[in-house]
Every structure is written in C-alpha cells, then in structure tokens.
C-alpha cells in the first residue's frame, strides 16, 4: 500500500481539506489569511491551472495542509 499524494483532482482536494482539519483549521480560513481566492485554490488543486503559478499555488497549499514538509522534485 502506498501513501502517495494525488497530483491533482478531487482526491487531492479531499486530502488537503483533511490535512487542514487535522491542524484545526480549514482550507477556506487559510485562503482568507493568505489573501487567496478559495475558488482559485480549488481550481489549482483540481489541476485546472497547470502553469508555473498554478503548480506553485498547489504546492504551497499542500505544504500548508501538512501533507508535504519539503518541496518535491518536479
């Protein structure tokens, strides 16, 4: 069994939301605190934005949720 994190899609959204809940917060609260439009965060997590900025936002959210402690190799 692997604990690999999904790269994008609904499974990643669920994993990120769970990560924030385990930290006692939420994705929405993190977005507000970081001045990120929650819809933009969701689109990035779903893989709708795969350019450099979308990938960077996705990685930032994943790390903030505690799902990755260091930047993964591209």
VMD Tcl script that draws the C-alpha trace (Angstrom):
set ca {
  {0.00 0.00 0.00}
  {1.32 3.44 -0.88}
  {0.76 6.77 0.79}
  {1.39 8.69 -2.42}
  {-0.35 12.03 -2.61}
  {-2.56 12.51 -5.66}
  {-1.10 15.10 -8.03}
  {-4.44 16.81 -8.59}
  {-8.15 16.14 -8.75}
  {-10.91 15.56 -6.27}
  {-8.80 13.14 -4.21}
  {-6.19 15.85 -3.70}
  {-8.88 18.35 -2.64}
  {-10.15 15.84 -0.07}
  {-6.64 15.12 1.21}
  {-5.83 18.83 1.54}
  {-9.10 19.60 3.32}
  {-8.44 16.68 5.70}
  {-4.93 17.96 6.35}
  {-6.25 21.37 7.35}
  {-8.93 19.82 9.58}
  {-6.25 17.77 11.36}
  {-4.45 21.05 12.01}
  {-7.61 22.54 13.49}
  {-8.34 24.91 10.64}
  {-9.78 24.84 7.13}
  {-8.75 25.47 3.57}
  {-11.15 28.43 3.45}
  {-9.60 30.02 6.53}
  {-6.10 29.52 5.13}
  {-7.20 31.14 1.88}
  {-8.62 34.16 3.71}
  {-5.48 34.54 5.84}
  {-3.27 34.35 2.75}
  {-5.49 36.50 0.52}
  {-6.11 33.66 -1.92}
  {-9.49 33.37 -3.62}
  {-10.85 29.99 -2.42}
  {-12.13 29.20 -5.92}
  {-8.64 29.80 -7.33}
  {-7.21 27.42 -4.73}
  {-9.76 24.77 -5.67}
  {-9.08 25.10 -9.41}
  {-5.34 24.80 -8.76}
  {-5.86 21.69 -6.62}
  {-8.15 20.14 -9.23}
  {-5.47 20.63 -11.89}
  {-7.28 23.30 -13.89}
  {-4.23 25.54 -13.66}
  {-1.07 23.65 -14.51}
  {1.20 26.52 -15.42}
  {4.04 27.60 -13.15}
  {1.83 29.79 -10.93}
  {-0.87 27.14 -10.61}
  {1.66 24.46 -9.69}
  {3.31 26.81 -7.19}
  {-0.03 27.60 -5.55}
  {-0.91 23.89 -5.43}
  {2.41 23.09 -3.75}
  {2.01 25.97 -1.29}
  {-1.44 24.73 -0.27}
  {-0.23 21.12 0.06}
  {2.62 22.20 2.34}
  {0.33 24.44 4.41}
  {-2.02 21.47 4.91}
  {0.92 19.49 6.32}
  {0.86 16.90 3.56}
  {4.40 17.62 2.43}
  {7.19 19.09 4.50}
  {9.60 19.92 1.71}
  {9.37 20.92 -1.91}
  {9.10 17.88 -4.13}
  {11.20 17.48 -7.22}
  {9.33 18.48 -10.35}
}
mol new
graphics top color blue
foreach p $ca { graphics top sphere $p radius 0.5 }
foreach p [lrange $ca 0 end-1] q [lrange $ca 1 end] { graphics top cylinder $p $q radius 0.2 }
display resetview
